[in-house]
């Protein structure tokens, strides 16, 4: 049995994640009280019903009166019974969450007379911090729309095999902010910039002319090979440690040329090595 615990900040897309998992064949329960989790799972396991082999539950701060000191009492009994348990944590930057609540005119579940919206978000972060620390997969939806989030869930959770690590290579522009859910961030701004070539300015790192321009510079190839060597050395260690997901972010100034080229090159290399790969170009979406 596989159990996905979907949690994170209100307004970050938890309902979309659960709906997507349901479309993928998961039996989904939203807003399950934490104290019922073990009894719920025990009941499903005892039934030996294949319909519940894939199960997802949504847990949010409303079910936690305070931040738990440790998630071990919650997770260890599940995993000791052979249940593959993963925590999916969704978040977004404060200003994005505030904007979303303003647009929908919904009330934050922790907001009240003593806690206006901004304070409620901070309180929720504090309560859910242990889940963030223990999360197997973290998704920052600040720059992600509904359709992109669904694609990420399908690719990383729905198609993920427990026997191998899932690698996400993501390009981005530093001027738009660094992805907060990345495990590793590489800065490609030191490499030659195609933006200053007039004929390449409107193209992207996916275009052959940009790729040719970058491939002529030995520094670009050295940079790419250094990342490959590092990941080849350390991915097996992450797998041995039980990691299921790894996100590698490559940034340049605008997220259009150098970072896109490198993500395409890296994802192609590791896909040819038989790895489970997803790539995303944040600024091209």
SEDO-919515 format. One record per residue (C-alpha): x, y, z; residue in three letters. Coordinates in Angstrom, 1 decimal. Each point is the difference from the previous one (the first is absolute). Layout:
residues N
<node c1="X" c2="Y" c3="Z" resn="ALA"/>
...
This chain:
residues 285
<node c1="0.0" c2="0.0" c3="0.0" resn="UNK"/>
<node c1="1.2" c2="3.5" c3="-0.8" resn="UNK"/>
<node c1="-1.2" c2="2.9" c3="2.1" resn="UNK"/>
<node c1="0.6" c2="3.6" c3="-1.1" resn="UNK"/>
<node c1="-0.5" c2="2.7" c3="2.7" resn="UNK"/>
<node c1="-0.8" c2="3.3" c3="-1.7" resn="UNK"/>
<node c1="0.6" c2="3.0" c3="2.1" resn="UNK"/>
<node c1="1.3" c2="3.5" c3="-0.1" resn="UNK"/>
<node c1="-1.2" c2="3.6" c3="0.1" resn="UNK"/>
<node c1="-3.6" c2="0.9" c3="-0.6" resn="UNK"/>
<node c1="-0.3" c2="1.5" c3="-3.5" resn="UNK"/>
<node c1="3.1" c2="-1.8" c3="-1.4" resn="UNK"/>
<node c1="-2.0" c2="-2.6" c3="-2.0" resn="UNK"/>
<node c1="-0.7" c2="-2.9" c3="2.4" resn="UNK"/>
<node c1="-3.5" c2="-0.6" c3="-1.4" resn="UNK"/>
<node c1="1.3" c2="0.0" c3="-3.6" resn="UNK"/>
<node c1="2.7" c2="-2.5" c3="1.0" resn="UNK"/>
<node c1="-2.6" c2="-2.3" c3="1.6" resn="UNK"/>
<node c1="-2.4" c2="0.3" c3="-3.0" resn="UNK"/>
<node c1="2.9" c2="-0.9" c3="-2.3" resn="UNK"/>
<node c1="1.0" c2="-3.0" c3="2.1" resn="UNK"/>
<node c1="-3.7" c2="-1.1" c3="0.0" resn="UNK"/>
<node c1="0.1" c2="0.2" c3="-3.8" resn="UNK"/>
<node c1="3.1" c2="-2.3" c3="0.1" resn="UNK"/>
<node c1="-1.9" c2="-2.7" c3="1.9" resn="UNK"/>
<node c1="0.7" c2="1.0" c3="3.6" resn="UNK"/>
<node c1="-2.6" c2="-0.3" c3="2.7" resn="UNK"/>
<node c1="0.0" c2="3.5" c3="1.4" resn="UNK"/>
<node c1="-1.2" c2="1.4" c3="3.3" resn="UNK"/>
<node c1="0.3" c2="3.8" c3="0.6" resn="UNK"/>
<node c1="0.5" c2="1.6" c3="3.4" resn="UNK"/>
<node c1="0.3" c2="-3.2" c3="2.0" resn="UNK"/>
<node c1="0.6" c2="0.6" c3="3.7" resn="UNK"/>
<node c1="3.5" c2="-1.2" c3="0.9" resn="UNK"/>
<node c1="-1.2" c2="-2.1" c3="3.0" resn="UNK"/>
<node c1="-2.1" c2="-2.1" c3="-2.4" resn="UNK"/>
<node c1="2.9" c2="-0.7" c3="-2.5" resn="UNK"/>
<node c1="1.2" c2="-3.3" c3="1.6" resn="UNK"/>
<node c1="-3.6" c2="-1.3" c3="0.5" resn="UNK"/>
<node c1="-0.8" c2="1.0" c3="-3.6" resn="UNK"/>
<node c1="3.0" c2="-1.8" c3="-1.4" resn="UNK"/>
<node c1="-0.5" c2="-3.1" c3="2.2" resn="UNK"/>
<node c1="-3.5" c2="-0.3" c3="-1.3" resn="UNK"/>
<node c1="1.1" c2="0.2" c3="-3.6" resn="UNK"/>
<node c1="2.8" c2="-2.5" c3="0.4" resn="UNK"/>
<node c1="-2.2" c2="-2.5" c3="1.8" resn="UNK"/>
<node c1="-2.5" c2="0.0" c3="-2.9" resn="UNK"/>
<node c1="2.6" c2="-1.2" c3="-2.5" resn="UNK"/>
<node c1="-1.8" c2="1.9" c3="-2.7" resn="UNK"/>
<node c1="2.1" c2="0.9" c3="-3.0" resn="UNK"/>
<node c1="-2.1" c2="3.2" c3="-0.5" resn="UNK"/>
<node c1="1.9" c2="1.5" c3="3.0" resn="UNK"/>
<node c1="3.6" c2="-1.0" c3="-1.1" resn="UNK"/>
<node c1="0.5" c2="3.6" c3="-1.0" resn="UNK"/>
<node c1="-1.4" c2="2.4" c3="2.7" resn="UNK"/>
<node c1="0.5" c2="3.7" c3="0.6" resn="UNK"/>
<node c1="-1.1" c2="2.1" c3="3.0" resn="UNK"/>
<node c1="0.0" c2="3.7" c3="0.4" resn="UNK"/>
<node c1="1.2" c2="1.4" c3="3.3" resn="UNK"/>
<node c1="0.1" c2="3.7" c3="0.9" resn="UNK"/>
<node c1="0.7" c2="2.3" c3="2.9" resn="UNK"/>
<node c1="-3.7" c2="-0.1" c3="1.1" resn="UNK"/>
<node c1="0.6" c2="-3.5" c3="1.3" resn="UNK"/>
<node c1="3.1" c2="0.9" c3="2.0" resn="UNK"/>
<node c1="-0.4" c2="2.2" c3="3.1" resn="UNK"/>
<node c1="3.7" c2="0.6" c3="0.1" resn="UNK"/>
<node c1="3.2" c2="-1.0" c3="-1.8" resn="UNK"/>
<node c1="0.8" c2="-3.7" c3="0.7" resn="UNK"/>
<node c1="3.5" c2="-0.5" c3="1.5" resn="UNK"/>
<node c1="0.5" c2="-3.0" c3="-2.3" resn="UNK"/>
<node c1="-1.8" c2="-1.9" c3="-2.7" resn="UNK"/>
<node c1="1.6" c2="-3.3" c3="1.0" resn="UNK"/>
<node c1="-3.1" c2="-1.1" c3="2.0" resn="UNK"/>
<node c1="-2.1" c2="0.8" c3="-3.0" resn="UNK"/>
<node c1="2.1" c2="-1.7" c3="-2.7" resn="UNK"/>
<node c1="2.0" c2="-2.8" c3="1.6" resn="UNK"/>
<node c1="-3.1" c2="-2.2" c3="0.7" resn="UNK"/>
<node c1="-1.1" c2="0.3" c3="-3.6" resn="UNK"/>
<node c1="3.4" c2="-0.8" c3="-1.5" resn="UNK"/>
<node c1="0.6" c2="-2.9" c3="2.5" resn="UNK"/>
<node c1="-3.0" c2="-1.7" c3="-1.6" resn="UNK"/>
<node c1="1.5" c2="0.2" c3="-3.4" resn="UNK"/>
<node c1="-2.0" c2="3.0" c3="-1.2" resn="UNK"/>
<node c1="1.8" c2="2.2" c3="-2.4" resn="UNK"/>
<node c1="-0.6" c2="3.4" c3="1.5" resn="UNK"/>
<node c1="0.9" c2="3.3" c3="-1.7" resn="UNK"/>
<node c1="-0.6" c2="3.6" c3="1.0" resn="UNK"/>
<node c1="-0.9" c2="2.5" c3="-2.7" resn="UNK"/>
<node c1="0.4" c2="3.6" c3="1.2" resn="UNK"/>
<node c1="-1.3" c2="2.9" c3="-2.0" resn="UNK"/>
<node c1="0.9" c2="3.6" c3="0.8" resn="UNK"/>
<node c1="0.2" c2="3.5" c3="-1.6" resn="UNK"/>
<node c1="1.4" c2="3.4" c3="0.9" resn="UNK"/>
<node c1="-2.0" c2="2.1" c3="2.4" resn="UNK"/>
<node c1="-0.8" c2="2.7" c3="-2.5" resn="UNK"/>
<node c1="-1.3" c2="-2.6" c3="-2.4" resn="UNK"/>
<node c1="-2.2" c2="-1.6" c3="2.6" resn="UNK"/>
<node c1="-1.4" c2="3.4" c3="1.1" resn="UNK"/>
<node c1="-0.8" c2="0.9" c3="-3.7" resn="UNK"/>
<node c1="-1.8" c2="-3.3" c3="-0.5" resn="UNK"/>
<node c1="-2.1" c2="0.5" c3="3.1" resn="UNK"/>
<node c1="-0.8" c2="3.5" c3="-1.1" resn="UNK"/>
<node c1="-1.1" c2="-1.2" c3="-3.5" resn="UNK"/>
<node c1="-2.2" c2="-2.8" c3="1.3" resn="UNK"/>
<node c1="-1.2" c2="1.9" c3="3.1" resn="UNK"/>
<node c1="0.3" c2="-3.2" c3="1.9" resn="UNK"/>
<node c1="0.8" c2="0.0" c3="3.7" resn="UNK"/>
<node c1="3.3" c2="-1.6" c3="1.2" resn="UNK"/>
<node c1="-0.8" c2="-2.8" c3="2.4" resn="UNK"/>
<node c1="2.2" c2="1.4" c3="2.8" resn="UNK"/>
<node c1="-1.0" c2="3.7" c3="-0.5" resn="UNK"/>
<node c1="-2.1" c2="1.5" c3="2.7" resn="UNK"/>
<node c1="-0.4" c2="3.3" c3="2.0" resn="UNK"/>
<node c1="3.4" c2="-0.6" c3="1.6" resn="UNK"/>
<node c1="1.8" c2="-1.3" c3="-3.1" resn="UNK"/>
<node c1="-0.4" c2="2.0" c3="-3.3" resn="UNK"/>
<node c1="0.9" c2="-1.7" c3="-3.2" resn="UNK"/>
<node c1="3.8" c2="0.7" c3="0.0" resn="UNK"/>
<node c1="0.3" c2="-1.2" c3="3.6" resn="UNK"/>
<node c1="-2.2" c2="-3.1" c3="-0.7" resn="UNK"/>
<node c1="2.4" c2="-1.0" c3="-2.8" resn="UNK"/>
<node c1="3.0" c2="0.3" c3="2.3" resn="UNK"/>
<node c1="-1.8" c2="-2.0" c3="2.7" resn="UNK"/>
<node c1="-0.8" c2="-2.7" c3="-2.5" resn="UNK"/>
<node c1="3.6" c2="-0.2" c3="-1.1" resn="UNK"/>
<node c1="1.1" c2="-0.5" c3="3.6" resn="UNK"/>
<node c1="-2.6" c2="-2.8" c3="0.7" resn="UNK"/>
<node c1="0.9" c2="-1.8" c3="-3.2" resn="UNK"/>
<node c1="3.8" c2="0.4" c3="0.2" resn="UNK"/>
<node c1="0.5" c2="-3.7" c3="1.1" resn="UNK"/>
<node c1="-1.8" c2="-1.2" c3="-3.1" resn="UNK"/>
<node c1="2.1" c2="2.3" c3="-2.2" resn="UNK"/>
<node c1="3.2" c2="-1.4" c3="1.6" resn="UNK"/>
<node c1="-1.1" c2="-3.6" c3="-0.5" resn="UNK"/>
<node c1="-1.6" c2="0.5" c3="-3.5" resn="UNK"/>
<node c1="1.1" c2="-2.4" c3="-2.8" resn="UNK"/>
<node c1="-1.1" c2="2.4" c3="-2.7" resn="UNK"/>
<node c1="-0.3" c2="3.8" c3="0.4" resn="UNK"/>
<node c1="-1.8" c2="2.1" c3="-2.6" resn="UNK"/>
<node c1="0.1" c2="3.8" c3="0.0" resn="UNK"/>
<node c1="-3.0" c2="1.1" c3="-2.0" resn="UNK"/>
<node c1="0.9" c2="3.7" c3="0.0" resn="UNK"/>
<node c1="0.7" c2="0.0" c3="-3.8" resn="UNK"/>
<node c1="-2.2" c2="-3.0" c3="-0.8" resn="UNK"/>
<node c1="-3.5" c2="0.1" c3="-1.4" resn="UNK"/>
<node c1="-2.7" c2="-2.6" c3="0.4" resn="UNK"/>
<node c1="0.9" c2="-1.9" c3="-3.2" resn="UNK"/>
<node c1="3.7" c2="0.0" c3="0.8" resn="UNK"/>
<node c1="-0.6" c2="-1.3" c3="3.5" resn="UNK"/>
<node c1="-2.1" c2="-2.9" c3="-1.3" resn="UNK"/>
<node c1="2.8" c2="-0.9" c3="-2.5" resn="UNK"/>
<node c1="2.6" c2="0.0" c3="2.8" resn="UNK"/>
<node c1="-2.2" c2="-2.2" c3="2.2" resn="UNK"/>
<node c1="-0.7" c2="-2.4" c3="-2.8" resn="UNK"/>
<node c1="3.7" c2="-0.2" c3="-1.0" resn="UNK"/>
<node c1="1.6" c2="-0.2" c3="3.4" resn="UNK"/>
<node c1="-2.5" c2="-1.9" c3="2.1" resn="UNK"/>
<node c1="-2.3" c2="-1.8" c3="-2.4" resn="UNK"/>
<node c1="2.7" c2="-1.4" c3="-2.2" resn="UNK"/>
<node c1="2.6" c2="-0.4" c3="2.8" resn="UNK"/>
<node c1="1.4" c2="-3.4" c3="0.7" resn="UNK"/>
<node c1="1.1" c2="-0.6" c3="3.6" resn="UNK"/>
<node c1="3.0" c2="-1.9" c3="-1.2" resn="UNK"/>
<node c1="1.8" c2="3.0" c3="-1.5" resn="UNK"/>
<node c1="0.5" c2="3.7" c3="0.7" resn="UNK"/>
<node c1="-2.0" c2="2.5" c3="-2.0" resn="UNK"/>
<node c1="2.2" c2="2.9" c3="-1.4" resn="UNK"/>
<node c1="-1.5" c2="3.4" c3="-0.9" resn="UNK"/>
<node c1="2.3" c2="2.4" c3="-1.9" resn="UNK"/>
<node c1="-1.4" c2="3.5" c3="0.1" resn="UNK"/>
<node c1="1.2" c2="3.2" c3="-1.8" resn="UNK"/>
<node c1="-0.8" c2="3.4" c3="1.5" resn="UNK"/>
<node c1="1.0" c2="3.6" c3="-0.1" resn="UNK"/>
<node c1="1.7" c2="1.5" c3="3.0" resn="UNK"/>
<node c1="-1.8" c2="3.3" c3="-0.6" resn="UNK"/>
<node c1="-3.3" c2="-1.8" c3="0.7" resn="UNK"/>
<node c1="1.2" c2="-1.7" c3="3.2" resn="UNK"/>
<node c1="1.6" c2="-3.3" c3="0.8" resn="UNK"/>
<node c1="-2.2" c2="-3.1" c3="0.2" resn="UNK"/>
<node c1="-0.5" c2="-0.7" c3="3.7" resn="UNK"/>
<node c1="-0.6" c2="-3.7" c3="-0.4" resn="UNK"/>
<node c1="3.3" c2="-0.8" c3="-1.7" resn="UNK"/>
<node c1="2.5" c2="-2.4" c3="1.6" resn="UNK"/>
<node c1="2.9" c2="1.4" c3="-2.0" resn="UNK"/>
<node c1="0.3" c2="3.4" c3="-1.7" resn="UNK"/>
<node c1="2.6" c2="0.7" c3="-2.7" resn="UNK"/>
<node c1="0.8" c2="3.5" c3="-1.2" resn="UNK"/>
<node c1="0.8" c2="0.2" c3="-3.7" resn="UNK"/>
<node c1="0.3" c2="3.7" c3="-0.2" resn="UNK"/>
<node c1="3.8" c2="-0.3" c3="-0.3" resn="UNK"/>
<node c1="-0.4" c2="-1.6" c3="-3.4" resn="UNK"/>
<node c1="-0.1" c2="2.0" c3="-3.3" resn="UNK"/>
<node c1="-3.4" c2="1.5" c3="-0.6" resn="UNK"/>
<node c1="-1.8" c2="-0.5" c3="-3.3" resn="UNK"/>
<node c1="-2.2" c2="2.9" c3="0.8" resn="UNK"/>
<node c1="2.8" c2="2.3" c3="-1.2" resn="UNK"/>
<node c1="-0.1" c2="-1.6" c3="-3.4" resn="UNK"/>
<node c1="-2.7" c2="1.9" c3="-1.9" resn="UNK"/>
<node c1="-0.9" c2="-3.0" c3="-2.2" resn="UNK"/>
<node c1="-0.4" c2="-2.2" c3="3.1" resn="UNK"/>
<node c1="-1.8" c2="2.4" c3="2.3" resn="UNK"/>
<node c1="-3.6" c2="-1.1" c3="-0.8" resn="UNK"/>
<node c1="0.9" c2="-3.8" c3="0.0" resn="UNK"/>
<node c1="0.3" c2="-2.3" c3="3.0" resn="UNK"/>
<node c1="2.3" c2="-2.7" c3="1.2" resn="UNK"/>
<node c1="-2.1" c2="-2.6" c3="-1.8" resn="UNK"/>
<node c1="0.9" c2="1.5" c3="-3.4" resn="UNK"/>
<node c1="2.9" c2="-1.5" c3="-2.0" resn="UNK"/>
<node c1="1.7" c2="3.3" c3="-0.7" resn="UNK"/>
<node c1="0.2" c2="0.8" c3="3.8" resn="UNK"/>
<node c1="1.2" c2="-3.5" c3="0.7" resn="UNK"/>
<node c1="2.7" c2="0.3" c3="-2.7" resn="UNK"/>
<node c1="1.1" c2="3.4" c3="1.5" resn="UNK"/>
<node c1="0.4" c2="-1.4" c3="3.5" resn="UNK"/>
<node c1="1.6" c2="-3.3" c3="-1.1" resn="UNK"/>
<node c1="2.9" c2="2.0" c3="-1.5" resn="UNK"/>
<node c1="1.1" c2="1.2" c3="3.4" resn="UNK"/>
<node c1="2.1" c2="-2.4" c3="2.1" resn="UNK"/>
<node c1="-1.2" c2="1.6" c3="3.2" resn="UNK"/>
<node c1="-3.6" c2="-1.0" c3="-0.8" resn="UNK"/>
<node c1="1.0" c2="-3.6" c3="-0.5" resn="UNK"/>
<node c1="2.2" c2="0.0" c3="3.1" resn="UNK"/>
<node c1="-2.9" c2="1.4" c3="2.0" resn="UNK"/>
<node c1="-2.4" c2="-2.6" c3="-1.3" resn="UNK"/>
<node c1="2.5" c2="-2.9" c3="0.5" resn="UNK"/>
<node c1="0.6" c2="1.1" c3="3.6" resn="UNK"/>
<node c1="-3.7" c2="-0.2" c3="0.8" resn="UNK"/>
<node c1="-0.2" c2="-3.4" c3="-1.6" resn="UNK"/>
<node c1="2.9" c2="-1.3" c3="1.9" resn="UNK"/>
<node c1="-1.3" c2="1.3" c3="3.3" resn="UNK"/>
<node c1="-3.5" c2="-1.5" c3="-0.5" resn="UNK"/>
<node c1="1.4" c2="-3.4" c3="-1.3" resn="UNK"/>
<node c1="2.1" c2="-0.2" c3="3.1" resn="UNK"/>
<node c1="-2.7" c2="0.9" c3="2.5" resn="UNK"/>
<node c1="-3.4" c2="-1.1" c3="-1.4" resn="UNK"/>
<node c1="0.7" c2="-3.6" c3="1.1" resn="UNK"/>
<node c1="0.7" c2="1.3" c3="3.6" resn="UNK"/>
<node c1="-3.4" c2="1.8" c3="0.0" resn="UNK"/>
<node c1="-1.7" c2="-3.2" c3="-1.2" resn="UNK"/>
<node c1="1.7" c2="-2.0" c3="2.7" resn="UNK"/>
<node c1="-1.2" c2="2.5" c3="2.5" resn="UNK"/>
<node c1="-3.6" c2="-0.6" c3="-1.2" resn="UNK"/>
<node c1="-0.5" c2="3.2" c3="-1.9" resn="UNK"/>
<node c1="-2.7" c2="-0.3" c3="-2.7" resn="UNK"/>
<node c1="0.2" c2="3.5" c3="-1.5" resn="UNK"/>
<node c1="2.8" c2="2.4" c3="-0.9" resn="UNK"/>
<node c1="-0.4" c2="3.5" c3="-1.6" resn="UNK"/>
<node c1="3.0" c2="1.6" c3="-1.8" resn="UNK"/>
<node c1="-0.6" c2="3.6" c3="-0.9" resn="UNK"/>
<node c1="2.3" c2="1.8" c3="-2.6" resn="UNK"/>
<node c1="-0.3" c2="3.8" c3="-0.1" resn="UNK"/>
<node c1="1.2" c2="2.8" c3="-2.3" resn="UNK"/>
<node c1="-1.0" c2="3.6" c3="-0.1" resn="UNK"/>
<node c1="-3.4" c2="-0.3" c3="-1.9" resn="UNK"/>
<node c1="-0.5" c2="-3.7" c3="-0.1" resn="UNK"/>
<node c1="-0.1" c2="-0.1" c3="-3.8" resn="UNK"/>
<node c1="3.3" c2="-1.1" c3="-1.5" resn="UNK"/>
<node c1="2.8" c2="-1.5" c3="2.2" resn="UNK"/>
<node c1="-2.1" c2="-1.6" c3="2.7" resn="UNK"/>
<node c1="-2.4" c2="-1.5" c3="-2.6" resn="UNK"/>
<node c1="2.8" c2="-1.4" c3="-2.1" resn="UNK"/>
<node c1="1.6" c2="-1.6" c3="3.1" resn="UNK"/>
<node c1="-3.2" c2="-1.5" c3="1.2" resn="UNK"/>
<node c1="-0.7" c2="-1.5" c3="-3.4" resn="UNK"/>
<node c1="3.6" c2="-1.4" c3="-0.1" resn="UNK"/>
<node c1="-0.1" c2="-1.4" c3="3.6" resn="UNK"/>
<node c1="-3.4" c2="-1.6" c3="-0.3" resn="UNK"/>
<node c1="0.9" c2="-1.6" c3="-3.3" resn="UNK"/>
<node c1="3.2" c2="-1.4" c3="1.5" resn="UNK"/>
<node c1="-1.7" c2="-1.6" c3="3.0" resn="UNK"/>
<node c1="-3.0" c2="-1.2" c3="-2.0" resn="UNK"/>
<node c1="2.5" c2="-1.9" c3="-2.2" resn="UNK"/>
<node c1="1.4" c2="-1.5" c3="3.2" resn="UNK"/>
<node c1="-3.4" c2="-1.4" c3="0.8" resn="UNK"/>
<node c1="-1.0" c2="2.5" c3="2.6" resn="UNK"/>
<node c1="-3.6" c2="1.2" c3="0.6" resn="UNK"/>
<node c1="0.2" c2="3.6" c3="-1.2" resn="UNK"/>
<node c1="-2.3" c2="3.0" c3="-0.1" resn="UNK"/>
<node c1="1.2" c2="3.4" c3="-1.2" resn="UNK"/>
<node c1="-1.7" c2="3.3" c3="0.4" resn="UNK"/>
<node c1="0.8" c2="3.5" c3="-1.4" resn="UNK"/>
<node c1="-1.6" c2="2.3" c3="2.5" resn="UNK"/>
<node c1="0.3" c2="3.3" c3="-1.9" resn="UNK"/>
<node c1="-1.0" c2="-1.6" c3="-3.4" resn="UNK"/>
<node c1="-3.3" c2="-1.4" c3="1.4" resn="UNK"/>
